[in-house]
Structures are given as C-alpha cells and as structure tokens.
Amino acid sequence: MSTVTGSWKLHRGGGARVTPRSWPLRDRLALTAGLAAPFLVALALVPLRTSLSHTNAALVLVVVVVAVAALGSRTAGVVAALSAAAWFDFFLTRPYETFDISASADIETAVLLLAVGLIVSQLAARARRLEVITVTDAGYLARIHTTADLAQSARSADTVVDHVRRELTDVLGLRACRFEYGTLLGQPPRLHDDASVTVGKRSWDVDAAGWPEGEIELRTYGNGHYLGRFMLTPGPGPVPSLQARLVAVTLADQTGSALDTAGPVRNG
C-alpha cells in the first residue's frame, strides 16, 4: 500500500526532522481514477440498465476496480471499490438516482460488489508490489545462482556472509556493508522482503526520495527465526532499481539459509 512518505532535512542546529512528501504521480493518478472511473462507467451503463442484468453490471465495475488496483495502489483500489458500490446503487438499482435500494437481491449484489472489489483490489495491488524478478538480467541470475551454490557447499557461514556483503555492495552501489549477528539495537531504516523501505513505522518512497539517511538494515532469517542483519550504507549514486533491491533481498535470504545450517557468525 502506498502511503505518504517523508524526507529527512537538517535543521541549522544539526537536528533532523521528517517533512511530508506528496504521493508519487502514479499513485495520485490511480487515486483519481479510483474516484472517477467507476462513476463514468456506471454512468455509461445507464442506457443499458433495463436490459443489462445487475450481476453483469456489477462484474463490469469489478473489472474497473481491478484495473485501478493493478495500475495504482491498494488505497486506490479500495477507493475504487467503494466508488463502484456507491455508483452501482445510485445509477443501476431502483429507485434510480438515489442511494436507496428497494430489492433485496440488489442489496446482496451491491454488498458482494463491494466485498469482491475490496478483496480483488488487495490481491491486485499485492501482486504489483511483490513483483517477481524477471529473467532478463543474466548478471543478477548468475549472482543468485553462485550464492546459492556457495550457501550449500561452504564449510563456514562466514564465507557466505563475506561473499554476500561484497555482492550487496556491488548490486546496491553501497559505500559500505557490514553484518551484525543476532542484534536488533536501535530502529534504523529497513529494507523489506518486497524491496520496500520503512523509516520507523513510516513507509519511505525510496524511488522518489532516495535512500533515507544513515545505515539501512536488511534482516536475514533461517526457518523463520531472525539470525542477523546486513547494515547497508548507501553510496552517492542513484537508487538501485526495484529488481536490484529484490535481488539483494534474495541474497540475504540465502545467507539466512547458510547461517541456519552452519551456525552463528559472531564477527561481521
């Protein structure tokens, strides 16, 4: 889900604060579409409302909700679902052009439209957010394959950790990268499994705002248990792509498998 993000700016006294940033243009357009598209489609169906079944009309509006959610954000999908249910009621059920529904079957259809729209919008937005690594970059695939082989064959987990530190530095264009075993001190910005970044409890639009200040943690897990984290210091170059960040997360996961098999690494 896309949320309002922030950027760090220094006060003259040396402190830091978070200032709000606007949503990315894509999400703003999707939110506008979530409000307007169901209205326009429902309005276009008005001439057909006596001949088109309410079920088919609802399905048309569900398609609109899916399109908005897939192209935009989860928030836009939810707005589209609410808008679709409202305009279905207003334009396509008796009494027309009121928000009253006289037939129980129409009430059920409106409720199902809202429920299905909300569920599908969540799934569509999640599918966009959890974008898989497309098999287009042989270099990325080679890194993943090499690291997987090393994680299975290395006698020491330190070997895998050192290898992944170098890979992360290269893939993400880092200035520095270190590994901490079993510690969760402080609340640094975090790179998550889906390549999103948070600062505290706030979502951070890394593509629009760049990396947040300071080190960023990338956690490693083995069999669902937290084992350690890579601490990433961003370099001066551009923010790496979503695909590169997903590769980094995959490499960290492979480290977790090696740590779980070989035992703890105390020195990073």
Residue frames as qw, qx, qy, qz and C-alpha x, y, z in Angstrom:
[[0.000, 0.889, 0.457, 0.000, 0.00, 0.00, 0.00],
 [0.405, 0.413, -0.028, 0.816, 1.32, 3.36, -0.89],
 [0.362, -0.803, -0.407, 0.242, 1.33, 5.88, 1.88],
 [0.108, 0.968, -0.107, 0.199, 2.50, 9.42, 2.41],
 [0.844, -0.015, -0.198, 0.497, 6.24, 9.35, 2.83],
 [0.264, -0.951, 0.030, 0.159, 8.81, 11.71, 4.27],
 [0.697, 0.492, -0.204, 0.481, 12.30, 13.02, 3.65],
 [0.626, -0.554, -0.211, 0.507, 14.99, 13.99, 6.14],
 [0.295, 0.788, -0.014, 0.540, 16.07, 17.61, 6.30],
 [0.580, -0.178, -0.429, 0.669, 18.63, 19.02, 8.73],
 [0.186, -0.957, -0.223, 0.021, 17.84, 21.99, 10.98],
 [0.298, 0.805, -0.324, 0.398, 20.51, 24.65, 11.30],
 [0.496, -0.661, 0.467, -0.314, 21.07, 23.38, 14.83],
 [0.103, 0.416, -0.901, -0.059, 22.01, 19.96, 13.43],
 [0.541, 0.088, 0.740, -0.389, 18.86, 18.02, 14.27],
 [0.082, -0.015, -0.811, -0.579, 16.71, 16.15, 11.80],
 [0.510, 0.277, 0.476, -0.660, 13.04, 16.06, 11.09],
 [0.316, 0.257, 0.847, 0.342, 10.72, 14.34, 8.65],
 [0.298, 0.375, -0.012, -0.878, 8.88, 16.56, 6.21],
 [0.691, 0.354, 0.595, -0.206, 5.91, 15.19, 4.31],
 [0.036, -0.256, 0.660, 0.706, 6.22, 14.39, 0.64],
 [0.691, 0.266, -0.012, -0.672, 3.42, 14.08, -1.84],
 [0.832, 0.068, 0.550, -0.029, 2.44, 10.68, -3.18],
 [0.321, -0.162, 0.674, 0.645, 4.11, 9.55, -6.39],
 [0.378, 0.266, -0.251, -0.850, 2.35, 10.81, -9.52],
 [0.367, -0.023, -0.871, -0.326, 1.32, 7.26, -10.49],
 [0.169, -0.346, -0.850, 0.360, -0.49, 6.76, -7.17],
 [0.170, 0.396, 0.240, -0.870, -2.16, 10.17, -7.34],
 [0.405, 0.183, -0.520, -0.729, -3.45, 9.41, -10.83],
 [0.338, -0.143, -0.927, -0.076, -4.65, 5.99, -9.68],
 [0.018, -0.368, -0.676, 0.639, -6.48, 7.54, -6.75],
 [0.323, 0.343, -0.073, -0.879, -8.19, 10.00, -9.10],
 [0.434, 0.081, -0.751, -0.491, -9.11, 7.09, -11.37],
 [0.183, -0.204, -0.923, 0.272, -10.45, 5.18, -8.37],
 [0.180, 0.432, 0.444, -0.764, -12.87, 8.01, -7.71],
 [0.384, 0.464, -0.180, -0.778, -13.81, 8.87, -11.30],
 [0.201, 0.188, -0.865, -0.420, -13.63, 5.63, -13.32],
 [0.048, 0.321, 0.933, -0.154, -16.46, 3.75, -11.54],
 [0.248, 0.594, 0.329, -0.691, -18.66, 6.86, -11.80],
 [0.298, 0.486, -0.442, -0.693, -18.03, 7.22, -15.53],
 [0.141, 0.047, -0.957, -0.251, -18.54, 3.52, -16.23],
 [0.118, 0.430, 0.816, -0.367, -21.73, 3.36, -14.18],
 [0.287, 0.597, 0.085, -0.744, -22.98, 6.47, -15.97],
 [0.249, 0.350, -0.690, -0.583, -22.19, 4.84, -19.33],
 [0.062, -0.129, -0.989, -0.037, -24.26, 1.81, -18.31],
 [0.312, 0.304, 0.441, -0.785, -27.35, 3.90, -17.56],
 [0.560, 0.293, -0.321, -0.705, -28.87, 3.47, -21.07],
 [0.543, 0.127, -0.813, -0.168, -28.49, -0.31, -20.63],
 [0.166, -0.220, 0.749, -0.603, -29.75, -0.63, -17.07],
 [0.746, 0.085, 0.239, -0.616, -33.14, -2.02, -18.04],
 [0.883, 0.335, -0.270, -0.188, -31.68, -4.69, -20.30],
 [0.455, 0.447, -0.691, 0.340, -28.36, -5.46, -18.55],
 [0.756, -0.479, -0.445, 0.023, -28.60, -7.72, -15.52],
 [0.333, -0.901, 0.208, -0.186, -27.38, -6.24, -12.27],
 [0.863, -0.325, 0.299, 0.246, -24.92, -9.11, -11.90],
 [0.710, 0.409, 0.223, 0.528, -23.30, -8.31, -15.25],
 [0.059, 0.912, -0.013, 0.405, -23.21, -4.60, -14.42],
 [0.624, -0.743, 0.244, -0.009, -21.50, -5.40, -11.13],
 [0.873, -0.041, 0.286, 0.392, -18.94, -7.56, -12.93],
 [0.472, 0.715, 0.101, 0.505, -18.14, -4.69, -15.28],
 [0.229, -0.908, 0.159, -0.313, -17.48, -2.47, -12.27],
 [0.836, -0.455, 0.258, 0.166, -15.30, -5.15, -10.65],
 [0.772, 0.349, 0.171, 0.503, -13.14, -5.09, -13.78],
 [0.126, 0.870, -0.042, 0.475, -12.73, -1.34, -13.30],
 [0.602, -0.759, 0.220, -0.113, -11.68, -1.86, -9.67],
 [0.905, -0.115, 0.246, 0.327, -9.13, -4.49, -10.68],
 [0.584, 0.608, 0.098, 0.529, -7.67, -2.21, -13.35],
 [0.136, -0.903, 0.136, -0.385, -7.29, 0.69, -10.91],
 [0.752, -0.600, 0.273, -0.002, -5.71, -1.50, -8.22],
 [0.893, 0.105, 0.220, 0.378, -3.31, -3.18, -10.66],
 [0.476, 0.647, 0.061, 0.593, -2.12, 0.11, -12.13],
 [0.138, -0.788, 0.168, -0.576, -2.10, 2.08, -8.90],
 [0.039, 0.328, -0.765, 0.553, -2.03, 1.32, -5.21],
 [0.214, -0.334, -0.904, 0.161, -4.03, -0.63, -2.67],
 [0.065, 0.441, 0.393, -0.804, -5.55, 2.64, -1.45],
 [0.322, 0.259, -0.370, -0.832, -6.71, 3.48, -4.96],
 [0.325, -0.102, -0.899, -0.275, -8.22, 0.00, -5.28],
 [0.110, -0.417, -0.773, 0.465, -10.17, 0.40, -2.04],
 [0.184, 0.427, 0.093, -0.881, -11.41, 3.83, -3.14],
 [0.334, 0.138, -0.647, -0.671, -12.45, 2.34, -6.48],
 [0.237, -0.252, -0.938, 0.013, -14.35, -0.48, -4.74],
 [0.009, 0.495, 0.566, -0.659, -16.24, 1.98, -2.54],
 [0.235, 0.391, -0.199, -0.868, -16.93, 4.24, -5.51],
 [0.269, 0.008, -0.838, -0.474, -18.14, 1.30, -7.63],
 [0.137, -0.394, -0.881, 0.224, -20.57, 0.14, -4.94],
 [0.078, 0.513, 0.333, -0.787, -21.92, 3.65, -4.45],
 [0.297, 0.373, -0.344, -0.809, -22.49, 4.41, -8.14],
 [0.191, -0.121, -0.942, -0.250, -23.89, 0.95, -8.80],
 [0.032, -0.512, -0.741, 0.432, -26.50, 1.76, -6.17],
 [0.106, 0.543, 0.111, -0.825, -27.12, 5.29, -7.45],
 [0.315, 0.402, -0.452, -0.731, -27.37, 4.66, -11.20],
 [0.375, 0.157, -0.843, -0.352, -28.21, 1.00, -11.69],
 [0.168, -0.294, -0.915, 0.218, -30.66, -0.05, -8.96],
 [0.285, -0.632, -0.411, -0.592, -34.23, 1.05, -8.27],
 [0.300, 0.907, 0.278, -0.100, -35.16, 3.68, -7.25],
 [0.681, 0.380, 0.087, 0.621, -32.74, 5.21, -9.74],
 [0.239, 0.584, -0.111, 0.768, -30.54, 8.19, -8.86],
 [0.557, -0.705, 0.174, -0.404, -30.89, 7.70, -5.13],
 [0.179, 0.447, -0.839, 0.255, -28.75, 5.82, -2.66],
 [0.682, -0.084, 0.516, -0.512, -31.71, 3.64, -1.65],
 [0.245, 0.156, -0.898, -0.331, -32.18, 0.05, -2.82],
 [0.697, -0.107, 0.121, -0.699, -35.64, -1.48, -2.80],
 [0.927, 0.101, -0.306, -0.194, -34.91, -5.07, -3.86],
 [0.733, -0.571, 0.368, 0.020, -33.11, -7.46, -1.51],
 [0.885, 0.226, 0.233, 0.335, -31.34, -9.09, -4.47],
 [0.380, 0.808, -0.064, 0.447, -29.89, -5.70, -5.44],
 [0.440, -0.823, 0.303, -0.192, -28.70, -5.17, -1.87],
 [0.888, -0.239, 0.350, 0.176, -26.89, -8.50, -1.99],
 [0.732, 0.521, 0.143, 0.416, -25.34, -7.63, -5.35],
 [0.068, 0.911, -0.161, 0.372, -24.13, -4.25, -4.06],
 [0.639, -0.671, 0.369, -0.074, -22.63, -5.83, -0.94],
 [0.903, 0.024, 0.329, 0.274, -20.93, -8.54, -2.99],
 [0.524, 0.756, 0.023, 0.391, -19.63, -5.91, -5.42],
 [0.194, -0.891, 0.307, -0.272, -18.06, -4.03, -2.54],
 [0.789, -0.456, 0.412, 0.012, -16.65, -7.17, -0.91],
 [0.866, 0.267, 0.276, 0.320, -15.27, -8.64, -4.13],
 [0.358, 0.862, -0.057, 0.354, -13.90, -5.26, -5.18],
 [0.379, -0.831, 0.372, -0.164, -12.05, -4.85, -1.87],
 [0.854, -0.254, 0.436, 0.128, -10.61, -8.38, -1.96],
 [0.777, 0.471, 0.235, 0.346, -9.55, -8.21, -5.60],
 [0.164, 0.934, -0.149, 0.279, -8.04, -4.76, -5.15],
 [0.574, -0.693, 0.436, -0.015, -5.91, -6.11, -2.29],
 [0.862, 0.001, 0.447, 0.241, -4.71, -9.03, -4.38],
 [0.605, 0.711, 0.150, 0.326, -4.02, -6.91, -7.46],
 [0.051, -0.941, 0.259, -0.211, -2.10, -4.31, -5.50],
 [0.700, -0.528, 0.477, 0.062, -0.11, -7.00, -3.69],
 [0.855, 0.278, 0.335, 0.283, 0.76, -8.65, -6.99],
 [0.395, 0.852, -0.045, 0.340, 2.12, -5.34, -8.26],
 [0.337, -0.855, 0.354, -0.175, 4.05, -4.72, -5.03],
 [0.709, -0.362, 0.598, 0.097, 5.54, -8.21, -4.85],
 [0.652, 0.675, -0.246, -0.244, 6.87, -8.04, -8.36],
 [0.927, -0.159, 0.265, 0.214, 8.94, -11.09, -9.18],
 [0.237, -0.631, 0.502, 0.541, 12.42, -10.89, -10.59],
 [0.773, 0.583, 0.026, -0.249, 12.08, -11.06, -14.35],
 [0.792, -0.165, 0.428, 0.403, 14.58, -13.33, -16.06],
 [0.496, 0.854, 0.082, 0.134, 16.13, -10.59, -18.15],
 [0.007, -0.880, 0.452, -0.144, 19.42, -9.84, -16.39],
 [0.891, 0.136, -0.410, 0.138, 21.92, -12.66, -16.69],
 [0.267, 0.464, -0.540, 0.650, 24.23, -10.92, -14.24],
 [0.536, -0.380, 0.331, -0.677, 21.62, -10.91, -11.47],
 [0.958, -0.040, -0.115, -0.259, 20.75, -14.53, -12.12],
 [0.711, 0.340, -0.508, 0.347, 24.41, -15.51, -12.02],
 [0.059, -0.476, 0.532, -0.698, 24.84, -13.80, -8.63],
 [0.758, -0.251, 0.207, -0.566, 21.84, -15.62, -7.19],
 [0.954, 0.141, -0.259, -0.058, 22.96, -18.98, -8.60],
 [0.510, 0.441, -0.558, 0.483, 26.55, -18.56, -7.39],
 [0.266, -0.435, 0.492, -0.705, 25.44, -17.54, -3.91],
 [0.887, -0.145, 0.045, -0.435, 23.00, -20.45, -3.68],
 [0.870, 0.239, -0.402, 0.157, 25.77, -22.90, -4.61],
 [0.259, 0.464, -0.562, 0.634, 28.12, -21.32, -2.07],
 [0.548, -0.396, 0.306, -0.670, 25.47, -21.45, 0.67],
 [0.967, -0.054, -0.059, -0.242, 25.14, -25.21, 0.11],
 [0.876, 0.257, -0.285, 0.292, 28.82, -26.03, -0.23],
 [0.123, 0.705, -0.418, 0.560, 30.69, -23.62, 2.05],
 [0.622, -0.170, -0.688, 0.333, 32.09, -25.12, 5.23],
 [0.243, -0.321, -0.435, 0.806, 31.80, -21.85, 7.11],
 [0.117, 0.842, 0.527, -0.014, 28.88, -19.42, 7.24],
 [0.236, -0.741, 0.105, 0.620, 31.48, -16.62, 7.43],
 [0.324, -0.067, 0.655, 0.680, 32.42, -17.40, 3.83],
 [0.116, 0.625, 0.706, 0.312, 28.82, -16.89, 2.69],
 [0.166, -0.882, -0.302, 0.322, 28.39, -13.72, 4.73],
 [0.303, -0.552, 0.318, 0.709, 31.56, -12.17, 3.31],
 [0.258, 0.185, 0.732, 0.603, 30.52, -13.15, -0.21],
 [0.019, 0.762, 0.631, 0.143, 27.04, -11.65, 0.20],
 [0.242, -0.794, -0.102, 0.549, 28.47, -8.45, 1.71],
 [0.250, -0.302, 0.502, 0.771, 30.50, -7.96, -1.45],
 [0.128, 0.410, 0.785, 0.447, 27.51, -8.81, -3.66],
 [0.086, -0.836, -0.515, 0.170, 25.24, -6.38, -1.82],
 [0.258, -0.652, 0.118, 0.703, 27.83, -3.64, -2.08],
 [0.183, -0.092, 0.652, 0.730, 28.03, -4.15, -5.82],
 [0.038, 0.520, 0.801, 0.294, 24.32, -4.71, -6.57],
 [0.161, -0.866, -0.460, 0.114, 23.11, -1.77, -4.46],
 [0.378, 0.672, -0.055, 0.634, 26.04, 0.56, -5.11],
 [0.604, -0.769, -0.201, 0.063, 26.84, 0.80, -1.39],
 [0.105, 0.836, -0.434, 0.317, 29.59, 2.77, 0.26],
 [0.013, -0.360, 0.867, -0.345, 29.90, 0.10, 2.96],
 [0.817, -0.207, -0.324, -0.429, 28.19, -3.06, 4.18],
 [0.015, 0.363, -0.840, 0.404, 28.67, -4.94, 7.44],
 [0.654, -0.269, -0.647, -0.284, 26.93, -7.84, 9.15],
 [0.298, -0.399, 0.564, -0.659, 25.58, -8.00, 12.71],
 [0.445, -0.125, -0.883, -0.087, 24.67, -11.34, 14.21],
 [0.435, -0.478, -0.752, 0.132, 21.64, -11.57, 16.45],
 [0.174, -0.351, -0.339, 0.855, 21.34, -7.91, 17.41],
 [0.077, 0.701, 0.565, 0.427, 18.44, -5.53, 16.88],
 [0.317, -0.491, -0.287, 0.759, 19.72, -2.36, 18.51],
 [0.076, 0.355, -0.121, -0.924, 18.00, 0.87, 17.57],
 [0.562, 0.575, 0.565, -0.187, 15.42, 1.38, 14.85],
 [0.141, -0.378, 0.483, 0.777, 17.34, 2.07, 11.64],
 [0.636, 0.402, -0.185, -0.632, 15.54, 2.32, 8.28],
 [0.597, -0.098, 0.796, -0.019, 14.74, -1.14, 6.95],
 [0.403, 0.312, -0.622, -0.595, 14.78, -2.78, 3.53],
 [0.721, -0.012, 0.518, -0.461, 11.93, -5.34, 3.49],
 [0.568, 0.035, 0.802, 0.179, 11.30, -8.60, 1.66],
 [0.504, 0.698, 0.504, 0.067, 9.24, -6.85, -1.02],
 [0.524, 0.250, 0.137, 0.802, 12.03, -4.28, -1.63],
 [0.161, -0.878, -0.223, -0.392, 10.09, -1.52, 0.13],
 [0.415, 0.172, -0.465, 0.763, 11.77, 0.69, 2.74],
 [0.413, -0.811, -0.382, -0.162, 10.42, 1.96, 6.03],
 [0.235, 0.393, -0.426, 0.780, 11.72, 4.58, 8.44],
 [0.304, -0.046, 0.616, -0.725, 10.30, 3.71, 11.85],
 [0.434, 0.380, 0.788, -0.213, 6.66, 2.94, 11.13],
 [0.396, 0.723, -0.001, -0.566, 6.52, 5.16, 8.05],
 [0.803, 0.367, 0.379, 0.277, 6.72, 3.91, 4.50],
 [0.185, -0.694, 0.304, 0.626, 9.54, 5.57, 2.57],
 [0.744, 0.645, 0.162, -0.064, 9.24, 6.09, -1.18],
 [0.610, -0.448, 0.396, 0.521, 12.83, 5.23, -1.99],
 [0.542, 0.401, 0.516, 0.529, 12.29, 5.66, -5.75],
 [0.090, 0.893, 0.262, 0.354, 11.09, 9.25, -5.29],
 [0.368, -0.919, 0.108, -0.094, 13.04, 10.34, -2.20],
 [0.438, 0.584, -0.631, 0.264, 16.24, 8.30, -2.47],
 [0.647, -0.157, -0.678, 0.311, 17.70, 6.28, 0.36],
 [0.450, -0.872, -0.131, -0.141, 16.97, 7.57, 3.89],
 [0.077, 0.796, -0.506, 0.323, 19.85, 8.94, 5.94],
 [0.493, -0.509, 0.655, -0.263, 22.14, 6.61, 7.84],
 [0.018, -0.192, 0.971, 0.139, 22.55, 2.84, 7.71],
 [0.748, 0.029, -0.150, -0.645, 19.71, 0.65, 6.45],
 [0.441, -0.258, 0.844, -0.163, 19.13, -2.82, 7.83],
 [0.713, 0.199, -0.497, -0.453, 18.41, -5.91, 5.74],
 [0.624, -0.378, 0.587, -0.351, 17.49, -8.79, 8.01],
 [0.452, 0.257, -0.827, -0.215, 18.27, -12.46, 7.49],
 [0.752, -0.215, 0.351, -0.515, 16.13, -15.36, 8.69],
 [0.273, 0.238, -0.922, -0.137, 16.53, -19.13, 8.84],
 [0.295, -0.338, -0.894, -0.014, 13.45, -21.34, 9.24],
 [0.277, -0.786, -0.418, -0.361, 11.50, -18.25, 10.27],
 [0.614, -0.669, -0.182, 0.377, 13.97, -17.26, 13.02],
 [0.176, 0.965, -0.163, 0.106, 15.86, -13.97, 12.99],
 [0.905, -0.089, -0.034, 0.415, 19.60, -14.62, 12.72],
 [0.448, -0.382, 0.090, 0.803, 21.24, -11.30, 11.92],
 [0.359, 0.880, 0.282, -0.132, 21.20, -8.31, 9.63],
 [0.578, 0.242, 0.188, 0.757, 23.26, -6.59, 7.00],
 [0.101, -0.827, -0.209, 0.512, 23.78, -2.90, 7.70],
 [0.572, 0.494, 0.395, 0.523, 23.86, -1.02, 4.40],
 [0.164, -0.671, -0.021, 0.723, 25.48, 2.38, 3.90],
 [0.612, 0.711, 0.343, 0.040, 24.18, 3.83, 0.60],
 [0.550, -0.066, 0.272, 0.787, 26.63, 5.20, -1.91],
 [0.055, 0.492, 0.021, -0.868, 26.41, 8.52, -3.73],
 [0.033, -0.009, -0.744, -0.667, 24.96, 7.06, -6.93],
 [0.554, -0.156, -0.254, -0.777, 21.31, 6.68, -7.98],
 [0.661, -0.158, 0.572, -0.460, 18.93, 4.48, -6.02],
 [0.072, -0.126, 0.944, 0.298, 19.09, 0.90, -7.36],
 [0.514, -0.089, -0.478, -0.707, 16.08, -0.39, -9.26],
 [0.797, -0.233, 0.233, -0.506, 13.30, -2.47, -7.75],
 [0.938, 0.208, -0.277, -0.016, 14.80, -5.52, -9.46],
 [0.435, 0.474, -0.582, 0.498, 18.21, -4.86, -7.89],
 [0.369, -0.419, 0.487, -0.672, 16.64, -4.46, -4.44],
 [0.928, -0.064, 0.044, -0.364, 14.73, -7.72, -4.87],
 [0.789, 0.347, -0.456, 0.221, 17.99, -9.44, -5.83],
 [0.071, 0.507, -0.586, 0.629, 19.58, -8.03, -2.66],
 [0.692, -0.286, 0.320, -0.580, 16.75, -9.45, -0.56],
 [0.963, 0.143, -0.188, -0.128, 17.18, -12.84, -2.23],
 [0.548, 0.459, -0.560, 0.419, 20.90, -12.82, -1.48],
 [0.256, -0.445, 0.540, -0.667, 20.18, -12.02, 2.17],
 [0.889, -0.116, 0.090, -0.434, 17.71, -14.92, 2.31],
 [0.869, 0.281, -0.388, 0.120, 20.41, -17.26, 1.04],
 [0.174, 0.497, -0.609, 0.593, 22.68, -16.02, 3.83],
 [0.623, -0.332, 0.346, -0.618, 19.97, -16.90, 6.33],
 [0.969, 0.073, -0.154, -0.177, 19.87, -20.45, 4.99],
 [0.641, 0.408, -0.521, 0.390, 23.64, -20.77, 5.36],
 [0.132, -0.475, 0.531, -0.689, 23.58, -19.39, 8.90],
 [0.810, -0.220, 0.162, -0.520, 20.79, -21.71, 9.92],
 [0.955, 0.166, -0.247, 0.007, 22.71, -24.71, 8.60],
 [0.654, 0.360, -0.427, 0.510, 26.24, -23.82, 9.69],
 [0.544, -0.556, -0.431, 0.456, 25.58, -21.97, 12.92],
 [0.072, -0.965, -0.175, 0.179, 26.11, -18.37, 14.08],
 [0.577, 0.449, -0.050, 0.680, 28.54, -15.84, 12.78],
 [0.455, -0.720, -0.327, 0.409, 29.83, -13.68, 15.60],
 [0.295, -0.527, 0.188, 0.774, 32.09, -11.32, 13.71],
 [0.534, 0.724, 0.434, 0.049, 30.77, -9.22, 10.78]]
